[in-house]
Amino acid sequence: MKKYIILVIALLFSALCLNVFAQTKQCPFEVLKTGKGKQTIVFIPGFASSGDVWNETRANFEKDFTCYTFTMAGFAGVKPQGNATFKNWENEIADYIKANKIEKPIIVGHSMGGGLALAIAADYPELISKIVVVDALPCLGALMDPSFKSKENNDCSAMVNQMTALSDTQFADMQKKTMPRLLEDTSKLDMVVDWSVKSDRKTFAEMYCDFSNTDLRDKIAAIKCPSLILLESYFVNLKPAIDAQYKNLKTGNFQYANKGLHFIMYDDKVWYLNQINNFIKS
């Protein structure tokens, strides 16, 4: 009887430890859960963006879907964490879906978030039902250099040092010059710049360096789920290069926006919402 009591106490203690660990485990993102539908959509924002980039998109689905909107650690004012790498973020998002028993979600990702959607769909094909990739490529480096090859031990220290050495004013000025090349809708410009300015400089540099070294061109052959790829209007001029990058994706439906730049959800909103609504609700 005494041995039985000790065993029960040990099991209860183990369960308590596991529960405490589950509660205290830090994920490299913040999550906003909204909506009450049976089907789930996971929204992943792009580089240095807030999950708020999905506000208008999410409003179209919250009535019928449960929505999980991520903001990655170190971006847009969210507290940074260690091990900010593309692969780690991919695995942590997949682990979150498993741990929260999210059944076959649809993943919607913009820019780097689109890259994460591609990677998760390739590495965890049983986990999700569909993906929507908003203006992302399997390999950024290959757009300028088709012979691009990822470095095995990519050293990001120089970029981190360069970025962290900038004053707040210098960094803000850099973002103010960069964003008009990515966004035509001037009413959203200050907001998007603010997300970048509020991002942790070290995370900003590490993730830019790591994502620039990421090559998913071979990996996407493993994607089995339906995939909607929405690309900015200018990319139609580079269609042969885009097609070459995506040649291994056999489930892709490729659509090019009519106008605007990288933030398609703002710059060609009506077209974008029609595309995503038709795909997700079909």
C-alpha positions as CSV (number, residue, x, y, z in Angstrom):
1,M,0.0,0.0,0.0
2,K,2.8,2.4,0.9
3,K,4.5,1.7,-2.5
4,Y,1.2,2.4,-4.2
5,I,0.8,5.8,-2.4
6,I,4.4,6.8,-3.3
7,L,3.7,5.8,-7.0
8,V,0.5,8.0,-7.1
9,I,2.4,10.9,-5.5
10,A,5.2,10.6,-8.1
11,L,2.7,10.5,-10.9
12,L,0.9,13.5,-9.6
13,F,4.2,15.4,-9.2
14,S,5.2,14.5,-12.8
15,A,1.8,15.7,-14.1
16,L,2.2,19.0,-12.1
17,C,5.7,19.5,-13.5
18,L,4.5,18.9,-17.1
19,N,1.6,21.3,-16.6
20,V,3.9,24.0,-15.2
21,F,6.3,23.5,-18.1
22,A,3.5,23.7,-20.6
23,Q,2.3,27.0,-19.0
24,T,5.8,28.5,-18.7
25,K,7.3,27.4,-22.0
26,Q,8.0,30.5,-24.0
27,C,7.0,30.5,-27.6
28,P,8.8,32.9,-30.0
29,F,5.6,34.7,-30.8
30,E,2.5,36.3,-29.3
31,V,-0.9,34.9,-30.4
32,L,-4.3,36.5,-30.6
33,K,-7.2,34.1,-30.8
34,T,-10.5,35.3,-32.2
35,G,-13.6,33.8,-33.8
36,K,-15.4,30.6,-33.0
37,G,-15.6,28.5,-36.2
38,K,-14.8,24.8,-36.4
39,Q,-12.2,25.4,-39.1
40,T,-9.1,27.3,-38.1
41,I,-6.9,29.9,-39.9
42,V,-3.4,30.7,-38.7
43,F,-2.1,34.1,-39.8
44,I,1.6,34.7,-39.9
45,P,2.8,38.3,-40.6
46,G,5.9,39.2,-42.6
47,F,9.3,40.5,-41.6
48,A,9.2,43.0,-38.8
49,S,5.4,43.3,-39.1
50,S,2.7,43.1,-36.4
51,G,-0.1,40.6,-36.6
52,D,-2.3,43.7,-37.0
53,V,-1.4,43.5,-40.7
54,W,-4.1,40.9,-40.9
55,N,-6.9,42.9,-39.2
56,E,-8.9,43.6,-42.4
57,T,-8.3,40.1,-43.7
58,R,-9.3,38.5,-40.5
59,A,-12.5,40.4,-40.2
60,N,-13.7,38.5,-43.3
61,F,-13.4,35.2,-41.6
62,E,-14.0,35.5,-37.8
63,K,-17.7,34.8,-38.1
64,D,-17.1,31.4,-39.6
65,F,-13.5,30.5,-38.6
66,T,-11.4,30.4,-35.4
67,C,-8.4,32.6,-36.1
68,Y,-4.9,32.5,-34.5
69,T,-2.9,35.7,-35.4
70,F,0.8,35.6,-34.6
71,T,3.3,38.4,-34.0
72,M,6.8,37.0,-33.9
73,A,9.1,37.7,-31.0
74,G,11.3,40.7,-31.4
75,F,9.0,42.3,-34.1
76,A,6.7,45.2,-33.7
77,G,7.3,45.7,-30.0
78,V,7.0,42.0,-28.9
79,K,9.7,41.1,-26.5
80,P,12.6,39.4,-28.2
81,Q,13.9,35.9,-27.5
82,G,17.0,33.9,-28.2
83,N,17.5,31.5,-31.2
84,A,15.7,33.8,-33.7
85,T,16.1,31.6,-36.8
86,F,13.8,30.7,-39.6
87,K,13.9,27.0,-38.8
88,N,13.3,27.5,-35.1
89,W,10.3,29.7,-35.8
90,E,8.9,27.1,-38.3
91,N,9.2,24.3,-35.8
92,E,7.8,26.3,-32.9
93,I,4.7,27.3,-34.9
94,A,4.2,23.6,-35.8
95,D,4.6,22.6,-32.2
96,Y,2.1,25.2,-31.1
97,I,-0.5,23.8,-33.6
98,K,0.1,20.3,-32.2
99,A,0.1,21.3,-28.6
100,N,-3.1,23.3,-28.9
101,K,-4.7,20.5,-31.0
102,I,-5.6,22.8,-33.8
103,E,-7.1,20.5,-36.4
104,K,-5.9,20.9,-40.0
105,P,-5.6,24.7,-40.0
106,I,-5.3,26.9,-43.1
107,I,-2.0,28.9,-42.8
108,V,-1.9,32.4,-44.3
109,G,1.5,34.0,-44.5
110,H,2.8,37.3,-45.9
111,S,6.4,37.7,-47.0
112,M,8.6,35.9,-44.5
113,G,5.4,34.5,-43.1
114,G,4.6,33.1,-46.5
115,G,8.0,31.4,-46.4
116,L,7.1,29.9,-43.1
117,A,3.8,28.7,-44.5
118,L,5.7,27.0,-47.4
119,A,8.2,25.4,-45.0
120,I,5.6,24.1,-42.6
121,A,3.5,22.7,-45.4
122,A,6.6,20.9,-46.7
123,D,7.9,19.6,-43.4
124,Y,4.6,18.9,-41.7
125,P,2.3,17.9,-44.5
126,E,-0.1,16.1,-42.2
127,L,-0.6,19.1,-40.0
128,I,-2.5,21.6,-42.3
129,S,-5.2,21.7,-44.9
130,K,-4.3,24.7,-47.2
131,I,-1.8,27.5,-47.4
132,V,-2.1,31.0,-48.7
133,V,1.3,32.7,-49.5
134,V,1.1,36.5,-49.9
135,D,4.1,37.8,-51.9
136,A,6.8,35.4,-50.9
137,L,9.3,33.3,-52.8
138,P,11.0,30.0,-52.0
139,C,14.4,31.7,-52.3
140,L,15.0,35.4,-52.1
141,G,18.6,35.1,-53.1
142,A,17.9,33.3,-56.3
143,L,15.8,36.1,-57.6
144,M,19.0,38.1,-58.3
145,D,21.3,35.1,-58.6
146,P,19.7,31.9,-60.1
147,S,22.9,30.0,-59.1
148,F,22.4,31.0,-55.4
149,K,23.3,28.4,-52.8
150,S,22.7,28.6,-49.1
151,K,25.7,28.8,-46.8
152,E,25.8,26.0,-44.3
153,N,27.2,28.1,-41.4
154,N,26.0,31.5,-42.3
155,D,27.6,34.2,-40.1
156,C,25.2,37.0,-39.4
157,S,27.4,38.8,-36.9
158,A,28.5,41.5,-39.3
159,M,24.9,42.4,-40.1
160,V,23.9,42.3,-36.4
161,N,26.8,44.6,-35.6
162,Q,26.0,47.0,-38.4
163,M,22.3,47.2,-37.5
164,T,22.7,47.5,-33.7
165,A,25.3,50.3,-34.3
166,L,22.7,52.5,-35.9
167,S,21.1,55.2,-33.7
168,D,17.4,55.2,-33.3
169,T,17.1,58.1,-35.7
170,Q,19.3,56.5,-38.3
171,F,17.3,53.2,-38.1
172,A,14.0,55.1,-38.3
173,D,15.2,57.1,-41.4
174,M,16.3,53.9,-43.1
175,Q,12.8,52.4,-42.6
176,K,11.1,55.6,-43.8
177,K,13.1,55.3,-47.0
178,T,12.6,51.6,-47.5
179,M,8.8,51.2,-46.9
180,P,7.6,53.4,-49.8
181,R,9.3,50.7,-52.1
182,L,7.1,48.1,-50.5
183,L,3.8,49.9,-49.9
184,E,1.8,52.3,-52.1
185,D,-1.1,52.9,-49.7
186,T,0.3,56.0,-47.9
187,S,-2.5,55.8,-45.3
188,K,-0.7,52.7,-43.9
189,L,2.8,53.9,-44.3
190,D,3.4,55.4,-40.8
191,M,1.9,52.3,-39.2
192,V,4.2,49.9,-41.1
193,V,7.2,52.0,-40.4
194,D,6.3,52.1,-36.7
195,W,6.3,48.3,-36.6
196,S,9.8,48.1,-38.0
197,V,11.1,50.9,-35.7
198,K,9.6,49.1,-32.6
199,S,11.3,45.8,-33.6
200,D,14.3,44.6,-31.7
201,R,17.4,45.5,-33.8
202,K,19.3,42.2,-33.1
203,T,16.3,40.1,-34.1
204,F,15.7,42.3,-37.1
205,A,19.3,41.7,-38.3
206,E,19.5,38.0,-37.4
207,M,16.2,37.1,-39.2
208,Y,16.9,39.2,-42.3
209,C,20.3,37.5,-42.6
210,D,18.9,34.0,-42.0
211,F,15.8,34.4,-44.2
212,S,18.0,35.8,-47.0
213,N,20.0,32.5,-46.7
214,T,16.9,30.3,-46.8
215,D,16.3,28.2,-49.9
216,L,13.0,26.2,-50.1
217,R,13.1,25.5,-53.8
218,D,13.6,21.7,-53.4
219,K,11.7,21.4,-50.1
220,I,8.4,22.6,-51.6
221,A,8.2,19.4,-53.7
222,A,6.9,17.7,-50.5
223,I,3.8,20.1,-50.2
224,K,0.6,18.1,-50.8
225,C,-2.1,20.6,-49.7
226,P,-3.8,23.2,-52.0
227,S,-1.7,26.3,-52.2
228,L,-2.7,29.8,-53.3
229,I,0.3,32.0,-54.2
230,L,-0.6,35.7,-54.5
231,L,2.2,37.8,-56.0
232,E,2.7,41.6,-56.4
233,S,1.9,43.1,-59.8
234,Y,5.6,43.8,-60.7
235,F,6.5,40.1,-60.4
236,V,4.5,39.4,-63.6
237,N,7.5,40.9,-65.4
238,L,9.7,38.2,-63.8
239,K,7.4,35.3,-64.4
240,P,9.9,32.9,-65.9
241,A,12.2,33.4,-62.8
242,I,9.2,33.0,-60.5
243,D,8.0,29.9,-62.3
244,A,11.5,28.5,-62.0
245,Q,11.6,29.0,-58.2
246,Y,8.2,27.4,-57.8
247,K,8.6,24.6,-60.3
248,N,8.6,21.9,-57.6
249,L,5.3,23.1,-56.1
250,K,2.7,20.9,-57.8
251,T,-0.3,22.2,-55.9
252,G,0.1,25.9,-56.5
253,N,-2.5,28.3,-57.9
254,F,-0.6,31.4,-58.9
255,Q,-2.2,34.8,-59.2
256,Y,-0.6,38.2,-59.8
257,A,-2.1,41.4,-58.4
258,N,-3.3,44.1,-60.7
259,K,-1.6,47.0,-58.9
260,G,0.5,48.0,-55.9
261,L,3.6,46.6,-54.2
262,H,4.6,44.1,-51.6
263,F,1.8,44.7,-49.1
264,I,-0.9,43.4,-51.4
265,M,-3.5,43.3,-48.7
266,Y,-3.4,47.1,-48.6
267,D,-2.4,48.0,-52.2
268,D,-4.9,45.8,-54.1
269,K,-7.4,45.1,-51.3
270,V,-10.5,44.2,-53.3
271,W,-8.7,41.8,-55.7
272,Y,-6.8,40.3,-52.7
273,L,-9.9,39.7,-50.6
274,N,-11.7,38.1,-53.5
275,Q,-8.8,35.7,-54.2
276,I,-8.4,34.7,-50.6
277,N,-12.1,34.4,-49.9
278,N,-12.7,32.2,-52.9
279,F,-9.8,29.9,-52.0
280,I,-10.4,29.6,-48.3
281,K,-14.2,29.2,-48.4
282,S,-14.2,26.8,-51.4
